[in-house]
Amino acid sequence: KGNEKGYAVQSMCPESGPLTDIEMQGIVSRVTECYADGSLELRDACYAMIVAMTGRRPVQITDLKIKDLISEGGKYFVNFPRGKQKSSGWRSSFNRFQIVEDLWFILQAQADAVKDAFNAVMGMPVPLELNSELPLFPVVRKFNPSEDLQGQLATELLHARVLEVAETLRKVKKVINVISERTGATTHLNSYRFRYTLGTN
């Protein structure tokens, strides 16, 4: 039923297949511009940029912790939890992915914002040894200050829902409004398209 597997990629479908270089450049440029002028919030810009530049699955992004951002020898990496191994436990295996400096800096800004948010809720600084354990994309309202923070950080409780990534990309699509040179309409954004694009390139 429906399209055969791989159809969107093989046909280079302008609605659901890989993005062209022009479309990709337009998306990254507009996300950067809209974040700079305040029409996109930091968290939304981070979601859009990390999906566009890494092609990772949404669950791999929402499962990230601050400690998964790694700088070594002048290079920058994200240590992505593997997202498809059903037999293994949560955050039990990882795949390191090298990223560009621009993405590194915006993700560092997000990490700093997360620390500030938890400090505010706790009314005191998060213990230094737990800073790196904080989710990169948290749901701060789920944090219970009366319970052990370390215990809460050991589970998925404080991490964003996977659905948030798709919801954010729909919002980003409207804000950046990148017109496709193929269709003349607003370029459709979802995590699959970025994944197809990286694979095709």
Number of C-alpha atoms within 10 A of each C-alpha: 3 4 7 7 8 11 12 17 18 11 11 17 13 18 17 19 22 25 27 16 11 10 17 19 12 18 25 17 13 18 23 19 15 17 18 13 9 9 14 20 13 17 20 18 25 24 21 24 20 21 22 22 17 19 20 21 19 21 18 18 25 23 25 23 24 23 16 19 21 16 12 7 5 6 12 18 19 24 19 24 22 21 20 10 10 8 6 11 8 15 16 10 13 14 12 15 14 14 17 11 13 10 16 21 12 19 23 15 13 19 23 14 15 22 19 15 15 20 15 12 15 15 10 10 13 18 11 8 8 14 19 16 17 24 25 29 23 22 14 16 9 11 18 13 11 7 9 10 17 13 9 15 17 12 12 15 16 21 21 20 16 15 11 15 22 16 12 17 20 15 15 24 18 13 14 22 17 24 15 20 13 12 10 9 12 15 24 19 23 21 20 17 22 24 20 19 21 15 11 13 9
